């Protein structure tokens, strides 16, 4: 038996999701971090990988809008504000695939009008301010901002009952002597 002293007789364990400490922002089921300065597409991919993530890839219209909003809130976007995303053209069959994942296609591609154009070997994808954040294909050695995507950290925390808006996993009720009774939902 475990005896713990709490100021309340009912303690609950909650499911929690969060991002690693730092500048990462939670949106949907992923965390994001805008890299400092502009880089080539390959350097962006390498930096995200070195940080334990991948280049941001929008999978839904909501995620696309969320990534663009995070970018434009951090960078004073002018008509030339661009953000690399982690999609590249598979040079053998022309499909747009996720960076470094070969067979995983980019499932949501909101192209700007007349894009992709594939002018001058444009094999990488950017969100472009000139197109209100819609996608444009571009040469991979150009310099753009980059954003990394990370998995959320899941875990639990113990708080007095009703102290969190997170889903309750279970609650424990202590008796008058401070011993926990059977778990209660």
N, C-alpha and C positions, 0 to 999 in steps of 0.2 A: 504494500500500500504506500502511496505517496501523500505526504502532507505538505501543502503549500499554503502560505498566508496571502490571501487576496482581500481587498476591501469589499468585494462583492461575493456573493455565494454562487454566482453563475458565470463561468468563464467559457468563451467559445473560441474555436479555431476556425480561422477564415482563410479561404484561398486568396492568394495575392499574385498580381502580375506587376512587374516593374522592369525598368531598364537599368543597365549598368550605370554606376555613378559617372558623372561628366556631363557632356552636352547632349546626350541622347534624348530623343523625344519618343514617347509611346504614341502610336497611331494604329488602331486595329489590333492585329496580332503580331506586330513587329515594332522594333525600335529603330530610330534613324539618327544619323549624325552627319551634318554637313562638314565636309573637309575644308580646311583653310586654303585659300589661294586657288588658282586655276592649274589644271594638269591635263596631260593627254589622257585618252580613254584607258590605255594600258596602265599608266601610272596610277590612275584612280582605282582600277581593278586591283593592282598590287597593294596599294595602301589599305583598301578595305579588307583584303585578305589578311594582311599583316595585323590588322586590328581584331581579327576573329569574325569578320562579317563578310558580306558580299556587296556588290554594287546594288543600289536600290532598283527594284523592278516592280512597276505597278501591275497588279493582277486584276484589278477591278477599276471601274470609273471612280469610285470613292477613294481608293488608294492613290490613283493618279492625281486627283484633285488635292488630296492631303499632302502628297510629296511636293507638288507645285506650291501649295500654300506655305509649307514649312520653308521652302527655298526663298520665296518672295518676301517672307517676313524677316529673314535674316540678311538678305542681300538686297540692296537698293537696285532693283532690276531696271535696266534701261532697255532700249530697243535691241541691245546686243547681249542680254543676259541669257546664258544657256547653262543647262545642267545635264551632264551625262547620266544616262541610265544604263543598267547592265544588260543591254541587248545588243547583239552583233549579228551581222549577216553571215550565215553559213555559206561559204564561197562555193561549195560544190552543188548545192541545190537551191540556194536563194532564200531559205527559210530564215526567220529571225529567231535566234536562240539565246538563252541566258548565258552570260559570261562564264566561261570555263566549264559549263555543264553540257556542252555539245548537243545532246538529243532533247533537252528540255526547252521547248519552244516558249517564247514570250507570248502569253495567252491574251493579253489585252494591249492592243496597239492603237492608240488614238492619233492617227496620222493627220498632219495638216493637209490642206488641199494640195494636190499634185505631188504628194510624198508617199512613199519614198521615191526619189528621183534617180538615185545612183549616179549622180554626176561625179566625175573624177574620182572614182573608186571610193565612194562613201559607203563604208561598211559598218559604222557605229551609229548609235541612236542617242539623240539629245532631246530634251524638252526645251523649246525655244520661245523666248518672250515675244518675239516678232509674230509668233503664231499663238499667242495667249496660252503658252504651256503645252500646246500640242506637239506631236513628235515630228522630227526631221532627221533624215539620214545625213551623216557628215563624215568627213575624213577623220580617221581615228587619231591622227597626230596633231589635230588642232587642240587648243587649250580651252577648257571649260571648267566650271565648278563641278564637283562630284559629291554624291551623297551615298553613304553606306547604310545597309540594312542589317539588323541583328535580330536574333531570336530574343523573345522576352524571357525574363527570369521568372519562373513560377516557384511558388513556395507557400508557406503558411505563416501565420502570425497568430498569437494568442492575445485576445483583448477581452475586456468585459463585454457581456452580451449587448448587442445593438450599438457597439462603438464603431462599427465599420459598415460601409455600403457594399463590401465584397461579399460573395456567396459564403454562407456558413457551411463548413464541413461537418462539425459536430460541436456540442456543448457539454460541459461537465458541471454538475452541481455539487457543491461542497456541503457536507453536513455541519452541524454546530461545532464539531471538533476540528473542522478543517480538512477532513478526508473526502476525496471525491467519490461520488456514487457512480452508478453506471452511466455511460454516455447517453446523451439525449439529443435528438434532432431538433 
